[in-house]
Amino acid sequence: MSDVPFDDGNCFACGPDNPVGMHLHFDRAAGEGVRAAVTLAPQYQGWRGIAHGGIVMALLDEAMAHAAGYAGHRGVTASVNVRFRKPVPLEVPIEVSGRVTWQRRNVLGVEATIFDAGGAVLVQGHGHFVSRGPLDAAPDRRNPQIS
């Protein structure tokens, strides 16, 4: 197995071929970074009506990974700190955004935020990703570029 991450389309968060995945699609955000609109289905429930914390963390992690990709890196998660401010609701539109805040050699500082439809911050995450090389370092099954 290579050290370079390979996208085979089965990522739980964004893979189009994963039958139980969230099928997130990230676009470039106004300014810098990435964003995705999502409405979480009931199967992602923790307590009644709200998303499971692990699903929420997966949203943040994916936004950070796509932000690393937008910056040209195949990043993998080294660490993430999460601040839950309000519950993330199910079955209503939310938005997740991510961006790279700094880079030192092959380590990227990344952050992600989940907002409700009114723009209120629900959850924030900060982390470190390790670059495993440039985004075009491995031939992905599908085009890895963010639209």
C-alpha atoms as one frame of an Amber mdcrd trajectory, in Angstrom:
protein
   0.000   0.000   0.000   1.284   3.448  -0.960   1.702   6.434   1.351  -0.192
   8.505  -1.218  -3.957   8.526  -0.544  -5.991   7.176  -3.445  -9.589   8.170
  -4.138 -11.522   5.142  -5.369 -14.944   6.800  -5.053 -15.928   4.970  -1.852
 -15.217   7.642   0.763 -17.993   7.599   3.383 -18.338  11.388   3.315 -17.892
  12.295  -0.357 -17.670   9.100  -2.387 -20.278   8.881  -5.127 -20.018   5.066
  -5.153 -20.590   4.495  -1.429 -24.192   3.268  -1.042 -24.407   4.320   2.639
 -22.313   7.488   2.344 -23.253  11.149   2.657 -22.325  12.010  -0.969 -20.990
  15.471  -0.080 -19.914  17.736  -2.921 -17.547  20.604  -2.174 -17.219  23.783
  -4.221 -14.729  26.576  -3.936 -15.921  29.108  -1.398 -16.052  32.823  -2.054
 -12.575  33.990  -1.174 -10.625  30.964  -0.004 -11.400  27.401   0.964 -14.325
  25.130   0.222 -17.984  24.745   1.099 -20.722  22.134   0.814 -24.446  22.328
   1.394 -25.962  19.237   2.961 -29.195  18.036   4.521 -28.462  15.148   6.867
 -30.796  12.165   6.622 -32.416  10.538   9.675 -29.985   7.581   9.630 -27.264
   9.961  10.892 -29.157  10.605  14.151 -27.632  10.634  17.621 -30.290  11.993
  19.975 -33.744  12.579  18.495 -33.644  15.152  15.709 -29.918  15.869  15.892
 -26.872  14.463  14.155 -24.579  11.986  15.888 -21.348  13.630  17.052 -19.243
  11.247  14.988 -21.132  12.247  11.845 -20.606  15.912  12.705 -16.881  15.279
  13.122 -16.845  13.449   9.774 -18.325  16.562   8.133 -15.579  18.729   9.632
 -12.839  16.252   8.728 -14.055  16.070   5.128 -14.200  19.857   4.797 -10.625
  20.050   6.090  -9.483  17.357   3.644 -11.109  19.149   0.721  -9.571  22.437
   1.860  -6.166  20.733   1.764  -7.018  19.494  -1.729  -8.025  23.001  -2.808
  -4.589  24.129  -1.592  -3.010  21.414  -3.769  -2.283  18.717  -1.167  -3.321
  15.111  -0.597  -3.721  15.628   3.105  -4.437  13.064   5.797  -5.718  13.885
   9.264  -3.133  14.167  12.046  -5.329  15.780  14.709  -8.657  17.575  15.113
 -10.128  19.585  17.985 -13.866  20.184  17.888 -16.044  22.749  19.652 -19.745
  21.849  19.597 -21.713  25.075  20.054 -25.255  23.991  19.120 -26.808  20.693
  18.012 -26.620  19.956  14.291 -30.178  19.308  13.080 -31.290  16.541  10.767
 -33.431  17.009   7.658 -32.782  20.754   7.291 -30.141  22.448   5.130 -26.781
  23.160   6.749 -23.451  24.279   5.318 -19.936  23.087   6.073 -16.874  25.097
   5.085 -13.155  24.475   5.370  -9.900  26.266   4.727  -6.170  25.981   5.213
  -4.927  28.592   7.689  -1.171  27.937   7.544   1.484  25.575   6.236   4.906
  24.575   7.592   6.747  22.111   5.395   4.333  19.195   4.965   1.987  20.094
   7.858  -1.152  22.118   7.183  -3.219  24.005   9.740  -6.877  23.567   8.769
 -10.223  24.679  10.104 -13.830  23.868   9.354 -17.184  25.253  10.469 -20.763
  24.026  10.255 -23.484  26.683   9.920 -27.261  26.500  10.048 -29.403  27.992
   7.258 -29.408  31.350   9.046 -25.610  31.481   9.232 -25.291  30.688  12.949
 -22.185  28.680  13.870 -23.100  25.203  15.101 -19.697  23.506  15.289 -16.075
  24.530  14.728 -13.010  22.385  14.237  -9.301  23.070  14.001  -6.727  20.535
  13.056  -3.480  19.492  11.490  -3.199  17.589   8.250  -0.052  16.022   6.877
   0.515  16.427   3.170   1.311  13.164   1.389   2.278  15.049  -1.731   0.635
  17.108  -4.420  -2.963  16.449  -5.321  -1.959  14.975  -8.679   0.531  12.472
  -7.144  -1.661   9.388  -7.712  -4.052   8.471 -10.505  -7.493   8.617  -8.855
 -10.409   6.617 -10.162 -12.211   9.887 -10.695 -11.123  13.496 -11.167 -10.075
  14.778  -7.706 -10.324  18.453  -8.591 -12.808  20.534  -6.653 -15.239  22.308
  -8.945
